[in-house]
């Protein structure tokens, strides 16, 4: 069994947990981490020009980042079961900071891609540990508010990232984007001082399972961008080995029992589709606005910004609507918003930048509704003992969907580069609309199964 074994140690020192301060510091760090994702979307046209890349190759700066971010988020979450959060945060932020320093001096595409992937390893750890910190240290009566603050900070970062990234790229150059993410190291002393001192416990981390998962996901995206049968065969073999391995392990990286839950896997697909569309939009919009309308990085950021801000505002009401009406209305309305936005992108996005702005506002509200309600539904249908792993796997699948959306967008752009902008983006978004339609149909199957099980649950409770 390949694992990392951690022995317990005692630490009698105690530090009072200062709730408001730690939420503020964590929110600030997550703001920088999420901005690190969206800032580079705006810089992609400049990076493509500097390194003479095509869209398909450049897309790996986003899709590769997304894959590692997802795996790191799940890995650090599992490690927090026996390693103190303060130590894991020190490791994650240090990785992010060191990679940012190297990235500032990167002058070759391969080095830049490698640095971005290492950055994602640190950033994903910070994101995963943020929610765990709130769930572990903050009382239930105030936990919802703390998680809402952290989530809203992430949404705000989606809006600020393009604006700040646009300004820095236009006036200083994309290398200086690494300075912003490097600022995160300033939070390390605060975490070390404010977080409670935990006891290091015995535990096992399925390192081999994590490596197999990462290789399998990467191989799948590589095949979709190259259509190499050698890569396809290798990827299939990896997934077969991974599935057999996970079923033999006592504490596997991904618990197979989750993947056997058909209702849960349906929710995974719906969430994957939502992230597919959202990340594809964030990848395509800067390229679309640059090539079709000759917009500079600052203008691109200002066009994307309103959509992200309206998502933050909508998020304040979405939680209340879920508490009052349940998840179903928000899942349905979120899918309809995404479908409507995709149709708007297909028909109107090359007419005026303002249509891009309007369409993204619809897409942002739809994505926020779906991501929030799906996460809530996952916690509702899973047993308490599976919720932690269930959310971690859901994050992995969601960011895989984001990486897949970027990869497919880059591939479709490369295949149609001889066509006009109007035809290129119309074709891409017509294809993407079918992704949402399939997700709607799958939710119909999910809802039907849930309704059939409800009477049985009610009768068993009455007995």
Secondary structure as UniProt FT lines:
FT   STRAND          4..6
FT   HELIX           19..51
FT   HELIX           55..58
FT   HELIX           60..79
FT   TURN            80..82
FT   HELIX           85..104
FT   HELIX           109..137
FT   HELIX           140..171
FT   HELIX           174..176
FT   HELIX           177..182
FT   HELIX           183..187
FT   HELIX           188..194
FT   STRAND          203..205
FT   HELIX           207..226
FT   HELIX           229..248
FT   HELIX           256..259
FT   HELIX           262..293
FT   HELIX           297..325
FT   HELIX           328..348
FT   TURN            349..351
FT   HELIX           353..381
FT   HELIX           384..386
FT   HELIX           387..415
FT   TURN            416..418
FT   HELIX           421..462
//
